[in-house]
Amino acid sequence: MGFDPSEPEQRAMLRSALEAAGISVGDLWLHYFSLGGAVGEYEVEAYLQGLLALPALQRDLLAMAANELIEEIPRPRAPYSDEFTGDAAEPRLQPEADESADQSRPDGQDRE
């Protein structure tokens, strides 16, 4: 296994993504392992610290695990005006899966 010149940048960007998302090394390793990752949690920690080199396949599995965990994190969203009830300042939840639950809009217009 030779030195890959892109490994330090890939490692730094992975570490930054984990820190920004608040994902622990343990959570990353568990998801990575479930995807077929071949190294242990201590090796992942050593890799993230720059103490151990990993083959490209293992680095890519770590990136995949991190990206999947990041996608699972709920993100804030801006509500639409029809998501508010007439007298409350809090948005109400719209049923996404069952559109038949409420066919009329708060402004009196029917949904199409």
C-alpha angles and dihedrals in degrees: 000000000000128000113278110213092211094054097089092051092045090050093048093049092048091050091049092050091050092049093047092050095042094237116158124223089243092056091045092049094048092053092042090051091050088056091055101271113168106206130076130249093260091054091050089051090049090049092051089050091051094246098113133039120221130199117259093253092057092045090051092049088052090050091049092049092049093048092049091050091048091052090055093058111102112239128205117255136194113247124231119236093251090059090072125085115230098254105025127082092208119087116244121226117256117217104245102178098041109046091171091067093082118012098172124076122226090248092059097255119126120239119246 
